Structures are given as C-alpha cells and as structure tokens.
Amino acid sequence: MFWLTYISNLVNGETMNVMILGAGGGIGLALLEAYAQAPETTKIFATHHRPVSDVSPLVNWLQLDLADPDSVAALAAQVDDAIDRWICCTGILAYPDHGPEKSLRQLNAEKLQCDHMINAVGPLTAFAALAPRLRSSQLRAAFLSAQVGSIEDNRLGGWHGYRMSKAALNMGVKCLAIECARWRNDPTIVAVHPGTTKSNLSRSFIQTRKAPVQSAAVCADNLKQLIESLQPEQSGQFLRLSGERLPW
Ligand SMILES: NC(=O)c1ccc[n+]([C@@H]2O[C@H](COP(=O)([O-])OP(=O)(O)OC[C@H]3O[C@@H](n4cnc5c(N)ncnc54)[C@H](OP(=O)(O)O)[C@@H]3O)[C@@H](O)[C@H]2O)c1
C-alpha cells in the first residue's frame, strides 16, 4: 500500500505534508487514516498525548502535552519539512475528577485554567512554534472548535470551562487569520465545529441523545473534504463541516 501511494504521488506530481495534532483521539485518528490513504500525502506529522499504535509508514509520531509549554516549544525542533495542512484535533471536555460544570457552584479555578491551556493556549502556541514551517504556498489550517464555544449561540449556559476555552480558541484563530493574511503564502485558517461525533470526549454525553450521532470516520471524511475545498476568502471564519458559517 505504501509503495502504491508513493508511486502514485510521483506520477501525479502533487504532494503535501500534513500535520495533525491529537491524532490519537477519535476524530484525529480517523482523519489520520483518511489522509494516509490520499495519494497526494507524502508525510504526516502526528502528535499524540498518550501512546498510540502505528497506522502508516507515512506517519512521524511526536509526543505532545499541550498543558506543558516546554513540550509545545519542543515541537519545532522535531519538524523539518514545510507543512501544507495543519489540523488541530486536540481538545478536552472532562477530567477523571471533574466533568463539565452544570452551575456556578462547580466552578474550580484550576480546572478552568487546564481547559484554557489545552483548548486555547496550547493550540495557539503550538501553531506559533511551528510558524517557520507553515509558509507553504498551499497552507490550510483548521482548528477543531465547538458550536458551544459560540457566544452568540449560547442559550443554555453551563459547561463554563469548555465554552469559555473554545470561545478563546475562536478569538485566537481569528487573530491568526488576520495576522497570517500578511504572509506571502496567503494561508487559509479556520475554526471548525465537527458536529456531534462518537469519541471518548463525547461518550458520556450522547447516551441519552435522540438525534443521530456521526461516527468519527464520517466526521473525518467530511472534515477532509472541507479542508481540501477551503478558499482564501474563508480565512478567519468559524465553519460547520458543510462549510456553513457559524456565529462567533
Ligand atoms: N466529539 C464531539 O462530539 C465533538 C463535538 C464538538 C467539538 N469537538 C471537538 O473536536 C476535537 C476532537 O475531539 P474528539 O471527539 O476526537 O475527542 P477525543 O477522542 O477525546 O480526542 C481529543 C484529543 O485531544 C488530545 N489531548 C487531550 N489533552 C491533551 C493534552 N494535554 N495534550 C495534547 N493532546 C491532548 C487527546 O489525546 P489523548 O487521548 O492521548 O489524551 C486526543 O487525541 C476537540 O477539539 C473537541 O473539542 C468534538
């Protein structure tokens, strides 16, 4: 399979290096598998937090803990190729000792700080650390956010830490898009709501849900399609997988 992909790349003359953060997670791993099968993929840099097993010889696994600034800073030294696709699939909703908040009584400063480190600060500082590698002429960057991070769309309240940290991520993505539009390569940078998807993150919260929930494989296929169809004028937007815009 690897050699078939490699030969096909050579024949087509189209290649791309892909970086997926959180490639050990539900959506991240399915996306990794989708890109590993794409003939134009030459190399994948994939970060994991906990150990993962090998998927494809195209993958270079890198250890990353977004809660640790030294781990984020160390990323740069491990990636020596230009990156054409940056897809951040990391995120946290609940911890073993702390689920998402249902009311003010459950607010805990340490938990809120962890949410912000992992959901907003980590992804942004990782992008900054890799910036010299992100000057490819075809750079498309997607950060997985969540619709519940939309301030305008918040009608139910609760889940303070997740909502606040995803709203902070959204603002960070908007700032990146504005600043990076001054780069010569004119990158496209978006925040994406992947839709409710079966994964570790969602498992405890979808059991009673009546509406259908998509599999990680379906989510990844649609996400890849969205990323591959992104146009520079969409940079700085918050999108559903369908490409429809969400309010900030
Ligand atoms: N699933 C849904 O319904 C849904 C809905 C809306 C938005 N989203 C968003 O979609 C993205 C992917 O979620 P998912 O459903 O695939 O969840 P998931 O299976 O739990 O994957 C989350 C990923 O984040 C990584 N991660 C967590 N803490 C980290 C840390 N400190 N350092 C580095 N990586 C860390 C996890 O690594 P380890 O497993 O190794 O810790 C895992 O790879 C997240 O941003 C999530 O907020 C998901």
The ligand as an SDF file (V2000), in Angstrom:
LIG
                    3D

 48 52  0  0  0  0  0  0  0  0999 V2000
  -16.8370   14.5160   19.6260 N   0  0  0  0  0  0  0  0  0  0  0  0
  -17.7080   15.5280   19.5250 C   0  0  0  0  0  0  0  0  0  0  0  0
  -18.9360   15.3400   19.5450 O   0  0  0  0  0  0  0  0  0  0  0  0
  -17.1990   16.9440   19.3660 C   0  0  0  0  0  0  0  0  0  0  0  0
  -18.1510   17.9740   19.2230 C   0  0  0  0  0  0  0  0  0  0  0  0
  -17.6950   19.2910   19.0930 C   0  0  0  0  0  0  0  0  0  0  0  0
  -16.3350   19.5500   19.0760 C   0  0  0  0  0  0  0  0  0  0  0  0
  -15.4350   18.5370   19.2190 N   0  0  0  0  0  0  0  0  0  0  0  0
  -14.0090   18.8680   19.2030 C   0  0  0  0  0  0  0  0  0  0  0  0
  -13.3280   18.0370   18.2730 O   0  0  0  0  0  0  0  0  0  0  0  0
  -11.9690   17.8270   18.7080 C   0  0  0  0  0  0  0  0  0  0  0  0
  -11.6520   16.3390   18.7180 C   0  0  0  0  0  0  0  0  0  0  0  0
  -12.4620   15.7110   19.6930 O   0  0  0  0  0  0  0  0  0  0  0  0
  -12.7120   14.1320   19.7600 P   0  0  0  0  0  0  0  0  0  0  0  0
  -14.1730   13.9590   19.8050 O   0  0  0  0  0  0  0  0  0  0  0  0
  -11.9170   13.4260   18.7360 O   0  0  0  0  0  0  0  0  0  0  0  0
  -12.1610   13.8290   21.2270 O   0  0  0  0  0  0  0  0  0  0  0  0
  -11.0870   12.8020   21.7630 P   0  0  0  0  0  0  0  0  0  0  0  0
  -11.2620   11.4690   21.1380 O   0  0  0  0  0  0  0  0  0  0  0  0
  -11.1330   12.8870   23.2520 O   0  0  0  0  0  0  0  0  0  0  0  0
   -9.7160   13.4220   21.2220 O   0  0  0  0  0  0  0  0  0  0  0  0
   -9.1350   14.5510   21.8360 C   0  0  0  0  0  0  0  0  0  0  0  0
   -7.6530   14.5660   21.5370 C   0  0  0  0  0  0  0  0  0  0  0  0
   -7.0420   15.6240   22.3010 O   0  0  0  0  0  0  0  0  0  0  0  0
   -5.8620   15.1110   22.8850 C   0  0  0  0  0  0  0  0  0  0  0  0
   -5.4770   15.7920   24.1120 N   0  0  0  0  0  0  0  0  0  0  0  0
   -6.2010   15.9220   25.2540 C   0  0  0  0  0  0  0  0  0  0  0  0
   -5.4490   16.5330   26.1820 N   0  0  0  0  0  0  0  0  0  0  0  0
   -4.2500   16.7910   25.6130 C   0  0  0  0  0  0  0  0  0  0  0  0
   -3.0420   17.3900   26.0710 C   0  0  0  0  0  0  0  0  0  0  0  0
   -2.9080   17.8520   27.3150 N   0  0  0  0  0  0  0  0  0  0  0  0
   -2.0070   17.4770   25.2170 N   0  0  0  0  0  0  0  0  0  0  0  0
   -2.1090   17.0050   23.9450 C   0  0  0  0  0  0  0  0  0  0  0  0
   -3.2100   16.4220   23.4560 N   0  0  0  0  0  0  0  0  0  0  0  0
   -4.2670   16.3120   24.2900 C   0  0  0  0  0  0  0  0  0  0  0  0
   -6.2150   13.6690   23.1990 C   0  0  0  0  0  0  0  0  0  0  0  0
   -5.0460   12.9140   23.4370 O   0  0  0  0  0  0  0  0  0  0  0  0
   -5.0810   11.7040   24.4970 P   0  0  0  0  0  0  0  0  0  0  0  0
   -6.3230   10.9000   24.1920 O   0  0  0  0  0  0  0  0  0  0  0  0
   -3.8200   10.9830   24.2120 O   0  0  0  0  0  0  0  0  0  0  0  0
   -5.1340   12.3400   25.8410 O   0  0  0  0  0  0  0  0  0  0  0  0
   -6.9440   13.2700   21.9370 C   0  0  0  0  0  0  0  0  0  0  0  0
   -6.0170   12.9160   20.9400 O   0  0  0  0  0  0  0  0  0  0  0  0
  -11.8490   18.5180   20.0790 C   0  0  0  0  0  0  0  0  0  0  0  0
  -11.3310   19.8090   19.8890 O   0  0  0  0  0  0  0  0  0  0  0  0
  -13.3020   18.6340   20.5350 C   0  0  0  0  0  0  0  0  0  0  0  0
  -13.4710   19.7090   21.4380 O   0  0  0  0  0  0  0  0  0  0  0  0
  -15.8380   17.2350   19.3560 C   0  0  0  0  0  0  0  0  0  0  0  0
  1  2  1  0
  2  3  2  0
  2  4  1  0
  4  5  1  0
  4 48  2  0
  5  6  2  0
  6  7  1  0
  7  8  2  0
  8  9  1  0
  8 48  1  0
  9 10  1  0
  9 46  1  0
 10 11  1  0
 11 12  1  0
 11 44  1  0
 12 13  1  0
 13 14  1  0
 14 15  2  0
 14 16  1  0
 14 17  1  0
 17 18  1  0
 18 19  2  0
 18 20  1  0
 18 21  1  0
 21 22  1  0
 22 23  1  0
 23 24  1  0
 23 42  1  0
 24 25  1  0
 25 26  1  0
 25 36  1  0
 26 27  1  0
 26 35  1  0
 27 28  2  0
 28 29  1  0
 29 30  1  0
 29 35  2  0
 30 31  1  0
 30 32  2  0
 32 33  1  0
 33 34  2  0
 34 35  1  0
 36 37  1  0
 36 42  1  0
 37 38  1  0
 38 39  2  0
 38 40  1  0
 38 41  1  0
 42 43  1  0
 44 45  1  0
 44 46  1  0
 46 47  1  0
M  CHG  2   8   1  16  -1
M  END
$$$$
